[in-house]
Amino acid sequence: MNIVKQAWVGFIVLASVLLLAPAPAQARTPDRWPFVEYNDAVRVAKKTHKPMFVYFGFQDCPYCEIANKNTFSFDALRKRYTEHYVLAYFDIRGNPADIITLPEGEKLTRAEAIKRLRSSPVPAWMFVSPEGKEILMRRGSRTPVEAFMQFDQFVMSGAYQKGSLESFLAQRGLHEAKPPE
């Protein structure tokens, strides 16, 4: 076999091995939601001056799957959040030594960021202002769509700058939507 043929066969074998090799584990996000990795989302949020919606989870989280199926499967919610927020995904089971850059520029390891952001247990959600300040944090696999609509109204109206979600809702004669018992 000539040298060109050997190189070609070697290339085909290598390509086959790479194509058949298992893909690296990737955190599971809700279907059709355009989440980006946390550090990328921070950069986009700074450029666009949009608030961030951060979803904390991990690949095989059974409770995240419940939330993905029962709450994040609603197209109206996906469309609204895609329009209003930079969608960030934070994999709490990613490499603990990875460097995470917070919106104000501070750099922490993933392990330190998980503690600072209080992102465990999951699923958890955080809304972050365009200036990088935490607006609201919630968690739970059974959080209803109505609650996420309330969160959106609170954030997008700017009411978080004047008071709490509870006072915002109370002024409207409402309470935070809770999952059915």
Helices and strands as residue ranges (DSSP letters): H 3-20, E 36-37, H 38-48, E 52-57, H 62-70, H 75-84, E 86-91, E 99-101, E 107-109, H 110-117, E 124-128, E 134-139, H 145-156, G 159-161, H 165-170
